[in-house]
Amino acid sequence: MAITDAALGATIQALAMSVEWTPLPRRPWVVREPDGRVIRRFDSAPAAIAFRTKEAARRARVAARLSPA
């Protein structure tokens, strides 16, 4: 299965997740995809940042596995 440059670029771009505070009464910290979709909500910023770091590392491993050698 060949990976096109566009697909690889989309994979790399997907690594740029954001952590944002939202004025919600419960779980105000969210991790979002680059397109704005919420991946997961957290009670604290450190928990959200830790999740984002782990998820970015996981996605990088998947992208490396899918990229042609």
Residue pairs with C-beta under 8 A, 6 or more apart in sequence:
2 68
3 66
3 67
3 68
8 63
8 66
8 67
11 59
11 62
11 63
11 66
12 63
13 34
14 33
14 34
14 59
15 56
15 59
15 60
15 63
16 34
17 31
17 32
17 33
17 34
17 39
17 52
17 55
17 56
18 31
18 32
18 34
18 52
19 29
19 30
19 31
19 32
19 45
19 48
19 49
19 52
20 29
20 30
20 32
21 28
21 29
21 45
22 28
22 29
22 30
24 41
26 43
27 41
27 42
27 43
28 41
28 43
29 41
29 42
29 43
29 44
29 45
29 47
29 48
30 38
30 39
30 40
30 41
30 42
30 48
31 38
31 39
31 40
31 42
31 48
31 51
31 52
31 55
32 38
32 39
33 39
39 55
40 48
40 51
42 48
42 51
